[in-house]
Amino acid sequence: MKKVYYLKTCSTCVRILKELNLSSEFILQDIKTEEITVKQLEEMKMLAGSYEALFSKRSKLYKEMGLKNQKLEERDYKHYILEHYTFLSRPVIIVEDTIFIGNSKSVVEAAKSALQ
């Protein structure tokens, strides 16, 4: 499977997608207009190893809801990601059985290497 979960309103996601120059084999899913399903999130978790790895602690809601002051467990991370799309660290790029999560330079470079 070749898939990208992203936000088309996020300039960073758009820049990264342009930079990666993805082939037409990729399925792009704008998580704001097409919500992540439980099955999709579970597939991502299988590749990532945990829901926490998929969770964005930089989300505005994370701070607003005071979640940084709480001890969150795996079920909490899953719940919040399914509850609101901004809790997913973006973009999530899946190339067969490898997952790339987030927008750090090292993650983007690793995704580029995997695509070559």
C-alpha positions in Angstrom: 0.0 0.0 0.0 1.1 3.5 -0.8 -0.8 6.1 1.1 -0.5 9.6 2.7 -2.6 11.0 5.4 -2.3 14.7 5.4 -4.1 18.1 5.7 -4.5 20.0 2.5 -4.9 23.2 4.5 -1.5 22.6 6.1 1.3 24.4 4.2 3.9 22.1 5.6 2.1 19.0 4.4 1.6 20.5 1.0 5.3 21.5 0.8 6.4 18.0 1.8 4.1 16.3 -0.7 5.5 18.6 -3.5 9.1 17.8 -2.3 8.4 14.0 -2.4 6.9 14.2 -5.9 4.7 11.2 -5.3 3.7 8.9 -8.1 0.1 8.3 -9.0 0.2 5.0 -7.2 -0.2 6.9 -3.9 -3.6 7.4 -2.3 -3.9 10.8 -0.7 -6.4 11.2 2.2 -7.1 14.7 3.5 -8.0 13.8 7.1 -10.1 16.9 7.6 -12.6 16.0 4.8 -12.2 12.2 5.1 -11.9 11.1 8.7 -9.5 8.4 9.8 -11.3 5.2 10.5 -10.6 2.9 13.4 -9.3 0.3 10.9 -6.9 2.8 9.3 -5.6 4.0 12.6 -5.0 0.4 13.7 -3.1 -0.3 10.5 -0.9 2.8 11.2 -0.4 1.6 14.8 0.8 -1.8 13.6 3.5 -0.1 11.5 4.4 2.6 14.0 4.4 0.4 17.1 2.2 2.6 19.2 -0.6 5.2 19.1 1.7 7.6 20.9 4.1 7.5 18.0 1.2 8.8 15.8 0.1 11.4 18.3 1.0 15.1 17.8 2.0 16.8 21.1 2.4 20.0 19.1 -1.4 20.2 18.4 -3.1 23.4 19.6 -5.8 21.2 21.2 -3.2 19.3 23.2 -2.2 22.5 25.0 -5.7 23.9 25.2 -7.1 20.7 26.8 -4.2 20.5 29.3 -3.3 17.0 28.1 0.4 17.7 28.7 -0.4 17.7 32.4 -2.1 14.3 32.3 -0.6 10.8 32.1 -1.9 9.5 28.8 -2.1 5.8 27.9 -2.3 4.1 24.5 -6.1 4.0 24.6 -6.1 7.8 25.3 -3.9 8.5 22.3 -6.1 6.3 20.1 -9.3 8.0 21.4 -8.0 11.6 20.8 -6.6 10.8 17.3 -10.0 9.4 16.3 -11.9 12.3 18.1 -10.0 15.1 16.3 -7.8 15.0 13.2 -5.3 17.6 14.6 -4.0 15.0 17.1 -2.5 12.9 14.2 1.1 13.9 13.6 1.2 14.8 9.9 1.9 13.8 7.3 1.8 10.1 7.7 3.4 8.4 4.7 3.0 4.7 4.2 5.2 2.9 1.6 4.3 -0.8 1.7 5.2 -1.9 5.2 7.2 1.2 6.2 5.7 4.3 7.9 7.0 7.8 8.1 5.4 10.0 10.7 5.6 13.8 10.9 7.4 16.6 9.2 10.9 16.6 10.7 13.8 16.9 8.3 15.1 13.4 9.1 11.6 11.8 8.5 11.2 13.6 5.2 14.7 12.6 4.1 14.0 8.9 5.1 10.8 9.0 3.1 12.6 10.4 0.1 15.2 7.6 0.3 12.5 4.9 0.5 10.8 6.3 -2.6 13.9 6.2 -4.8 
